[in-house]
Amino acid sequence: MSLTAILTHLCQFRATRAWKILSQALRILLGILFLVASLWRVDLANIAQQIIKAHFGWLALAILSVFLSTALKIARWGWLLNQFGVRTRWQQTIGAFLVGQAANIVLPVRAGELFRIGWISAEAPDTTGGVVAAILIEKYLDLVALVVLLFGFGGNLVVPPKWQIPGMIAATIFLISAAWFGPRIWKNFSARLLPHLPAWTHPWMIRLDRLAASAQWLRQPNRIILALGITALTWLVMAATNLFVLAALDMPVDLQASILVLTLVYVGVAPALGPGNMGPFYFFAILGLKEIAVTEAQRATFAVLLHALGTLLILIMAGAYLIVRPGSRSQIKNILDSRKVDPTPVSVQQSQD
């Protein structure tokens, strides 16, 4: 059997309901295993007591920082939509982002980006390609921030010290160069490759061609600097959230540990492993604190409180939006009906908060 035939059969199987049920069950099982591994040696009553005793002032700053990082993410995505020629009202942009994030939390799969696409496309049906491109570039910018922070602040847990600075510089140059030269290189490459590919790959190649063509604005230095600047500020605020939670729980306020938690959690929750991704979030947040002198119970308390702030506040904001704009509830129903949102993974990831 040829490689093309094998890939075709695999793609056909992935489209079946049996694959969807099997993959969802395996993801949920893995999420439960992460949850058990994180909390099985910890007294849950002790966690509750530590959260009750948390310092209100630092906790309030953590809550404010979650609101601020969310506002920055919305502003960045709205700006990216504008760069791809998608003109929407800010109310629509805010609603799409909040409802999408809430969907990622509530649903056992990564369907939030489908909600974002459907929400904006419902108002302007001819902008679907631009919305998808904006989401992909948003994730690419986060990838740049993630790589820089992993090399710069990953510690011995991630990158050996002698490779941290050279690795950070090399990775940053590579990622920015890919955004700068990538569209032109892809255009020449795809034109030569397309005639030799099987027919089932052509729609995907066409989508990639459109994405590369629409990303030409990334070659303008002032725009790429602004995009990277907003991204850097967003990640800085998210790191500050971790610092505020550490302070609220009377734990050592360690910047490296804060950033390590941020990056590990971002990677760990990439696959959807159940509603809220509790298991992998707890596991990787606890792992990020391994290098500071605190007890397992304190690490678990930090993970539980940080997860609660990042999920409950998003749900509150999304709920408030739906209450203020009652018509948006029918818009959600229309997206579910027209897009047939079901438990299947999407190739883009959620941010930490």
N, C-alpha and C positions, 0 to 999 in steps of 0.2 A: 504494500500500500504506500502510495506516494505521500510526501509531507503535506502537499496541498489537500489531499483527500482526508488525512488525519485532522488537519486544522478545520476543514469543513465540517466533519463529524462532531468535533468538539464544540464548534459554534452552534451547531444544531442542537446538541444536548444541553448546552447552557441556556437555550431558549425554552426548554421544556419546564413544565411545572414541577416535575420531580427534582430537577436540579435546584430550583428556587427553594423548595421545601428543605432539601438536604443541606444546601449551603447555609440557609438561615438557622437551621437546627444546630449545625456545627459551630456557627459564630456565637450563638447564645450559650452553648455549652462551654466554649472557650472563655467567654466573658464571665461565666459563673466560676470557672476554675481560677481566673485572675482574682475574683472577689474573695473566694475562700483562701487563696494563698496570701492575700493582703490582711485578712482580719481573723484568721483562725486562732492565732495565739494572743489576741487582744481582748481585754474585757470591754464589752460594748458600753456597759454602765459607766465605766471610767471615761470613755470618750464623751459621753453626754455631759458628765460633770465638768470636764475641762472646757467644753464649749460654753456651758452656762457661766463659767468663771472668766471667760475671755474679756479682755479690756474693751469697753465700749468705744472709746475714742479711736483706737487703732482699727477696730472692726468697722466703724463708720467710714474711716478713710479707705478701707478695702472696698466697701460697698460703692463709694463715690468713684473709685478707680475703675471698677467694673463698668459703671455707667459711662465713664469717660472713654474707656477703650472701645466700648460698643459704639459710641458716637463717632469715634475716629474710623472704625471699620466701615460704618455706614457712609461717612463722608468720602472715604477712599473709593468705595465701590460706586457711589454716585458719580465721582469724578471720572473713574474708569469707563463707566457707561457713556459719559459725555465724550470721551476720547474716541470711542467706537461709533459715534454718531447716534447713540440712543438717547433721545430726549424724553425725559419723564419728569413728572412733578415730584418734589421731594417727599410728599406724603406717600406716593407710590413706592419710592425707593426705600423709605423707612419701613413701610409695611412689608414689602417683599423680603427685606433682610431679616426683620424680627420674626416673621412667620416661618421663614426658612430655617432660622436657627432653632426656633421652638420645635419644628418638625423633626430636626435632627436629634433633639433631646427626647421627645415623646415617642417617636416611632423607633422600632427595633432595627432600623436600617438608615442608611445615609440618603434620605430623600429630600433634604432641605434645599439642595441646589435645584432640583426639579421644581419645587415650589417657587423659588426665585425666578426661574426662567418662565414658568407659566404665569406668574403674577404680572411681570412686566410685559410679556408677550400678549396677554389678554387686552392690554390697553393699546399696544402697537404691534400687531401680528407680524409685521415685516422686519422686526428688530431682533428676532430670536438668535440669529447668528452673532450679532453684536453683544447680546446678553451673555451668551455662552463664552464668547471671547473674553469679556470683562471678568467673568468668574475665573477662567483659566489663568489670566494674567495676575489676578488677585492672588491665586494660589502660588504662582511662580514667584511673586514678590515675597510671599511668606517663606517660600523655600530658600530664597537668598538670605533672609534674616535668620532662618533656622540654621543654615550651614555656618554662617558667620559666628553665631552664638555658640554652636557646638564646638567649633575649633577654638574660639576665644575663651570660653568659660566652661568647657566640658569637663575639665579636670582629668585626673588619671582614670576616672571611670569610663570616659569616652575616647579621649585622644591622648597619647603620650605627650608629656610636656615639650619635648624637643620638636614635635611636629605641629604644635598648636598655632604659633604665629605664621610659619611658612604655609601651613595648610589653609589657614584662614585667608591669607592673601591670594593663594593660588585658586581656591574655590570661588572667592569673590570675583576675581578677574575672569574666570571661566564662565560663571553664570551671567555676568553683565555682558561679556562678549557674545555669549549665545543669544541673548536678547537683541544685541546690536546687529550682529551679522547673520543670525539664524534665518530670518525671513528670506534674504537674498539667496543664501546657500540652498535652502529648502526648495525654492522655486526652480533652480537649475537641476537639483537632484530629482525632484518628483517628476519633472518633464521626461527625464530619461528612464526613470524606473516604472512609471505607470503602465506603459505598453507590455511589460513583462510580468505584471501581477495578475492573479486570477480576478474574475469579474466581481466577486463578493467583496473585494477590498477597495474597489473604486469609489463607492460613496464615502468611505472613511478618508481616502486620499483627497477627495474633493473638499471635504470639510477642513482638513489640515491646510490645504492650499488657501482656502478662504481665510482661515485664522492667520496664516503667515502674511497674507496681503493686507489684512486689517490691522496688523500689528506694526506697520511701518512707522507709526508715530513714535515708537520706542527708540528710533534713531535720532530723535531730537533731544539733545543733552538736557535742556531745561526741564523737559517733561519727565524724563527718566529720573533726574535728580529729585524732582518733586515727589514722584511716586515712591522712590526709595526713602525719602525723608518722612513722608506720612507713615510708611511701613515701620521705619525705625522708631518713630514716636509711639506708635501703637504697641509695639513689642516692649518698649521701655515702660509704658504704663502697666502692661500685663505683668512684667517683672516686679513692678512696685506693688501690685496687688499681693503677690506672694510674700514680699517683705512685710507688708502690713499685717497679713495673717500670721506670719511668724511672730511679730511683735505682740499681736493680740493674745497669743497663746504663751507668752513669756518664754519663747524659744530664741536661740541665738539668731540675730538678724544678719544673715550671711548672703551677700550678693551672689556669689558663685553658686551656692546651693539654690537660691531663688531662680536664677537663670537656667540651671540644670533641670530643675523641676519643670520649668516652662517648656523647654525643648523636648525632654523625654515624654512629657504628657502629650505634647503636640504630635509626636511620632506614634505614641502608644494608642491614641484614640483614632488614628487614621482609619482602620477598619471598623465598621459598625458591629459591635459585639453585644447588642441588646440596648434597651431603652436607657438613655443617659450615659451609656458606656461606663457605668460605675466601676466594674471590675478592673479594666485596664487603667482607668484614671487613678484609682486608689493605688494600684500596684506600682505604676511608674512615678507617681508623686512621692510615695514612700521610698522608692529606689533613689530618687533625686536627693533625698536627705541623708543618705547613708554615710556621707563624709562629715556630718556634724554630730557633736556629742549630745544626743537626745535618746530617750527610750523609744521602744517600738510603739508603745501606747501614744506617745507624743507625735510620732510620725503619722500614725493612723488618724489621730485627731486632726492634724493639719490637713491630711488628704480629704477627710470627710467634710470639713468646714470649707475648704477651698472649692470642692466640687459643688457643695450646696450653694455657695455664692454664685458660681459660674452658671448654674442651671436655673435655680429658682428666680434669680433676678431677670434672666432672659425671659422666662415664662411669664413673670409679672409684667414686663414691658410689652410682650406680645399680647397678653391678655388685655392690658390697658388699651392698646391700639385697637383691638377688635371691639372693645366696648365703646370707645370714642367714635369709631367708624363702623356702625352696624352693617353697612353694605358689604364690608370686607368678608363677612362670614359666608355670604352667598358666593363670593369670589373663590373662597377655598373650596367650596363644594363643586364649583365649575371646573377648577383645576383637577380635582380628584376624578371627576367624570370624564373630562376631555383627555387628560394625560394618563389615566389609568395608573395612578401611583400605587405600586405594590411593593412588597418586601424584596427589592433587588438593590444591590449596591450601586453607588455612583462613584465615578473615578475622581472625585474631588473630595478633600477632607475638611473637617471642622476645626475651627480654631479652639483654643483651650477654653475660652470663656464665651 
